Amino acid sequence: MITAAMVREEAAVGGFALAGLAPVGPYADYRIYREWVDRGLAGRMGYLTDHRAEKRADVRNLLPEARSVLVVGQLYNPPAAYSTAFSEAERGWISRYAWGPDYHDTLRAGLERLVAGLQKRQAFTYRICVDTAPVLERSLARLAGLGWIGKNTCLINQQQGSWFFLGEVIWSLDLPADGAPPDRCGTCTRCIDACPTAALRPREGRYELDARLCIAYLNIELKGSVPEELRAPMGRQVFGCDICQDVCPWNRRAAALPAFAAEIDPPLERLAALTREEFAALFAGTPVERTRYQGFLRNVCIAMGNAGLARFRAPLERLAACGDTVVEEHARWALGRL
């Protein structure tokens, strides 16, 4: 019979730095999530607010025979300076998690191998979840002992910090939960103080994220026009934002992984000149594909405007006449900033 120790051993062999077991629901955090959605803080992320929202209350809504949940964490911290040390005005910034291959694919493949290894010992039914399934991932990870949910709303592990992807296997194996660790943020408010758009706000003795103000929401999730008052605070973040993690003291000890090294601060002029085909080829198989070509050029325009370099006038004038109304609007805004 499969034991919790066997599961952790298989996870370690599979390359997962963190692994723990969580219970099936119902989950107390669901009330917090539901209230957050009802107050409109999810913005236009319909996959968080539609009919799938209620399924997050209990993993048995996805797998009725579920008896426990395996939660794993895969590290992704590249060996490069944090965005808070980034000062070259001619370059944009791409979030650390997007420097390597798409984690949806790599994490799922790893969990498939883990399950295959365990099923040689005992048969069970399961469902693998990597970010896209309607589950409360951070809550499950906390209940599995992987870390606490910090003031920046990221999951923080005391030894590894917050640079890891989460994945789950909901299964019919009846294994004991590990239990949540204590919150160790203390009185620290560095993430809150550093957020350019003040997206982290106090709520009933904890902190929550107003996604509508989050830079990562604005340059990835939000389609179409970015509210003008939020463009300047976005700085030169072309894809995602790491600021609230970059300033977190718990990430000082995070292990660096050379396998995730990539060009993370590409020249804005080069990005502005990419054709649709070049964009597809350059970012194939990476999370950056999610912005799509229009959204990516929109983000580049904002970054150029915030850089304020006179040499960006020519590429911005070209984008201001490219024929795409969204890109043209943001290029004109950027030209007004030069």
C-alpha positions, -999 to +999 in steps of 0.1 A: +000+000+000+012+035-008+022+056+022+029+093+026+066+086+028+065+068-005+047+098-021+074+122-009+102+100-020+086+097-055+082+135-056+118+141-047+130+117-074+108+134-099+125+168-092+099+184-070+116+204-042+084+206-022+057+180-016+029+176+009-006+162+014-038+182+019-073+172+028-104+172+006-128+201+014-149+219+021-123+246+027-126+276+050-107+298+025-135+294+000-156+320+018-127+345+015-123+337-022-161+339-029-163+373-012-132+385-031-149+375-064-182+391-055-165+424-047-152+425-083-115+423-073-108+396-100-113+421-127-121+406-161-107+371-153-139+353-161-124+319-154-123+329-117-159+342-116-180+320-138-198+288-131-165+271-121-161+294-090-182+272-068-162+241-076-133+255-057-151+248-024-142+211-024-119+190-047-146+163-047-165+185-071-137+175-096-132+139-085-160+126-063-139+096-050-111+119-038-097+112-003-066+135-003-046+158-025-009+158-033+006+193-037+040+198-052+063+228-057+088+231-086+115+257-082+121+282-110+144+309-096+169+319-124+205+331-114+200+367-123+194+400-106+159+409-094+138+435-111+145+459-082+181+460-093+171+466-129+182+501-141+188+501-179+161+523-194+165+509-229+154+475-218+121+459-208+115+433-180+099+399-183+087+381-151+110+354-138+085+326-143+084+332-180+122+329-186+119+291-193+094+267-209+057+269-201+053+255-166+019+241-174+035+215-197+066+207-177+048+204-143+020+182-158+046+159-174+064+155-141+032+147-122+022+122-149+055+104-143+050+106-105+016+090-107+028+063-131+055+054-106+031+052-077+005+031-097+031+004-100+025-001-062-012+004-060-041+013-083-060+045-077-081+071-096-067+106-099-069+140-116-039+162-122-043+200-119-017+226-130-031+262-126-060+258-150-084+236-129-109+253-105-091+246-072-078+269-044-041+261-052-025+283-025-049+272+001-043+235-007-005+242-006-008+258+028-028+229+042-002+205+027+025+223+047+043+238+018+042+274+032+020+302+044+002+328+022+021+360+027+010+396+027+019+397-011-007+368-014+020+345-027+028+312-010+061+315+009+082+285+021+105+292+050+135+275+033+129+282-004+110+315-005+082+319-031+099+311-064+081+279-072+052+266-094+024+246-078+007+215-091-018+190-076-029+155-079-064+149-065-067+112-059-086+084-042-056+076-019-066+082+017-034+098+031-031+121+062-027+158+056+005+175+067-011+206+082-005+243+077+027+260+090+026+293+109+025+327+092+060+342+094+055+375+077+054+392+111+053+430+109+072+432+075+054+454+049+081+455+022+059+440-005+031+464+003+053+494+004+070+485-029+039+478-051+038+507-076+000+505-080-009+499-043-026+466-053-020+450-019-046+461+007-056+452+043-088+433+048-100+418+081-066+412+097-049+400+065-039+414+030-056+408-003-048+416-039-069+439-060-062+422-093-075+452-112-044+472-100-018+444-103+008+450-130+008+413-139-030+415-145-027+447-166+000+434-189-011+397-192-047+392-183-063+425-194-071+427-230-075+459-249-067+493-234-049+497-201-064+525-179-044+556-185-038+563-149-021+529-144+003+531-173+030+552-157+032+530-125+037+499-148+073+511-155+091+489-180+074+456-170+067+441-204+053+408-191+043+401-155+057+417-124+080+403-097+084+433-074+065+420-044+085+389-045+118+406-053+117+426-021+106+398+001+133+389+027+124+352+025+136+351-011+171+360-001+179+324+005+161+310-025+181+286-046+191+296-081+185+273-110+208+278-141+184+257-162+160+287-163+185+313-175+173+333-204+173+368-218+150+385-193+156+422-201+155+424-239+161+458-257+127+475-262+136+487-297+141+451-308+108+441-292+090+470-309+103+458-343+091+422-340+067+410-367+038+387-358+058+358-371+090+368-352+070+372-320+056+337-324+090+322-330+108+340-303+084+332-275+071+298-287+066+274-258+069+301-232+042+318-210+048+351-230+027+337-258-003+344-236-002+381-242-006+376-279+010+399-304-013+429-299-010+428-261+027+424-262+032+455-285+008+474-262+031+466-233+062+475-252+047+509-260+039+516-223+075+505-213+089+529-239+068+557-228+079+552-192+116+549-202+114+584-217+142+580-242+142+602-272+155+575-295+122+556-289+103+583-309+109+566-343+097+531-333+067+546-315+057+567-345+058+535-366+036+517-340+012+547-338+004+541-375+005+502-375-032+498-381-041+482-348-063+506-327-051+493-293-014+495-302-018+529-318-035+543-287-007+532-264+020+544-289+004+579-290+003+579-252+040+569-250+050+596-276+033+621-253+056+610-225+089+615-244 
